[in-house]
Protein backbone atom coordinates (compact mmCIF):
# COMPACT_ATOMS: atom_id res chain seq x y z
CA UNK A 1 0.00 0.00 0.00
CA UNK A 2 1.22 3.50 -0.82
CA UNK A 3 0.41 6.60 1.23
CA UNK A 4 0.65 10.06 -0.35
CA UNK A 5 2.41 12.27 2.21
CA UNK A 6 1.60 15.96 1.50
CA UNK A 7 5.25 16.89 2.15
CA UNK A 8 7.29 13.89 0.90
CA UNK A 9 5.10 12.51 -1.88
CA UNK A 10 3.90 8.95 -2.35
CA UNK A 11 5.69 6.51 0.00
CA UNK A 12 5.42 2.85 0.99
CA UNK A 13 3.31 2.09 4.08
CA UNK A 14 6.49 0.75 5.81
CA UNK A 15 7.56 4.39 6.37
CA UNK A 16 4.41 5.11 8.39
CA UNK A 17 3.16 3.96 11.76
CA UNK A 18 -0.52 3.46 12.61
CA UNK A 19 -1.56 5.08 15.90
CA UNK A 20 -5.34 4.80 16.28
CA UNK A 21 -8.74 4.89 14.60
CA UNK A 22 -10.69 8.12 14.97
CA UNK A 23 -14.36 8.13 15.95
CA UNK A 24 -16.73 10.05 13.69
CA UNK A 25 -16.96 13.75 14.59
CA UNK A 26 -20.62 13.50 15.65
CA UNK A 27 -20.02 10.54 17.98
CA UNK A 28 -20.73 10.91 21.68
CA UNK A 29 -18.34 9.70 24.40
CA UNK A 30 -19.84 6.18 24.61
CA UNK A 31 -19.58 5.68 20.84
CA UNK A 32 -15.96 6.88 20.79
CA UNK A 33 -15.06 4.57 23.66
CA UNK A 34 -16.97 1.37 22.91
CA UNK A 35 -17.72 1.22 19.18
CA UNK A 36 -15.01 0.69 16.57
CA UNK A 37 -16.61 2.50 13.65
CA UNK A 38 -19.90 4.06 12.65
CA UNK A 39 -19.38 3.04 9.02
CA UNK A 40 -18.01 -0.51 8.63
CA UNK A 41 -16.81 0.19 5.08
CA UNK A 42 -14.69 3.29 5.91
CA UNK A 43 -12.13 4.06 8.56
CA UNK A 44 -10.58 7.36 9.66
CA UNK A 45 -7.16 6.81 11.22
CA UNK A 46 -4.16 8.65 12.69
CA UNK A 47 -0.82 7.70 11.10
CA UNK A 48 2.63 9.24 11.53
CA UNK A 49 5.33 9.42 8.85
CA UNK A 50 8.00 8.11 11.24
CA UNK A 51 10.66 7.36 8.60
CA UNK A 52 10.19 10.67 6.81
CA UNK A 53 8.99 14.13 7.80
CA UNK A 54 7.34 12.87 11.04
CA UNK A 55 4.05 14.57 10.13
CA UNK A 56 0.83 13.30 11.69
CA UNK A 57 -1.71 12.36 9.04
CA UNK A 58 -5.41 11.60 8.99
CA UNK A 59 -6.13 8.78 6.54
CA UNK A 60 -9.57 7.92 5.21
CA UNK A 61 -9.49 4.28 4.08
CA UNK A 62 -11.86 1.86 2.38
CA UNK A 63 -11.75 -1.18 4.66
CA UNK A 64 -13.05 -3.61 2.03
CA UNK A 65 -10.18 -2.95 -0.39
CA UNK A 66 -7.63 -1.45 2.04
CA UNK A 67 -7.12 1.51 -0.29
CA UNK A 68 -6.41 5.04 0.92
CA UNK A 69 -9.20 7.40 -0.17
CA UNK A 70 -7.90 10.65 1.30
CA UNK A 71 -4.91 11.96 3.26
CA UNK A 72 -4.98 15.13 5.38
CA UNK A 73 -2.44 16.73 7.68
CA UNK A 74 -3.32 16.97 11.36
CA UNK A 75 -2.69 20.72 11.31
CA UNK A 76 -5.25 21.22 8.57
CA UNK A 77 -3.84 24.36 6.95
CA UNK A 78 -0.20 23.19 6.78
CA UNK A 79 -0.69 21.41 3.45
CA UNK A 80 -3.59 20.70 1.12
CA UNK A 81 -5.40 17.40 1.39
CA UNK A 82 -4.14 14.75 -1.03
CA UNK A 83 -6.56 12.36 -2.64
CA UNK A 84 -5.26 9.35 -4.46
CA UNK A 85 -6.35 6.47 -6.56
CA UNK A 86 -6.77 3.17 -4.73
CA UNK A 87 -3.38 1.49 -4.26
N, C-alpha and C positions, 0 to 999 in steps of 0.2 A: 504494500500500500504506500502511496506517495501522499505527502502533506505539503500544501503550498504555503510556506512561511511568507508573510507579507514583506519581510526584510531580506531573507536569504534565498527566496525562490523555492522551487519544488524540491523536496528532499525525501529520502527514504524514512519510513516510520521508525527505524532503529535509532535515529537521531533525537527522537522525541520520547517523553515519558508521560504516561497517563497518570493523572492525579485523582479525578473524581467525576462522577456524573452530576449534572446540574439539574435541579428540579425546575419545572416550568415556572415562569415568572408569576403566574396567578395562583400558585399552589400555597396552601396554608401550611402551618408548622407540622401538622400530623402527616400531610402528604409528602412533604420534603423529607421527613424522618423515616417513615415506614413504607412508602411506595417507591419502587424503582423508577418508574416512568409513567407519564400520563399517556403517551403515545407509544405503543409497543413497536412501531415500525421506525421511529426516529429517536435519536439520542443526542443530547447536548452535553458536551464534556469539556473539562479543563485539561489541557495538555501543556507541557513546557518543552521548549526547544533546548534541551540540556546539552546537546553536542553542537550547538550553534550559537545563536544570538541570545539565548536564555529567556526569550520572550514567552510570556504566558499567552496561550491561545484558547479560544472558544471554538470547538469543532462541532458542527452539526453533521451527524452521520446517519446514513440509511442502514439500519441494523440487519435487514434481510440480505443486502449485498455487501455490506461492510464498507461501502464507498463514502468518501467525504463529500458532502453536499456544499458546505460553506465553512470558511475559516475567518474568524475575526480576532483582532487583538483584544486583550483584556482592558486596555486603556481607552478603547473606542476610537478616539480621534488621532491616535499615533500613526495609524496607517489605514488605508482603505480595506474594506472586506475583500477577500479573494474567494471567488467561486470557481470551482473546477469541475471538469468532467469526471464521472466515476472512474476510479483507478483500481 
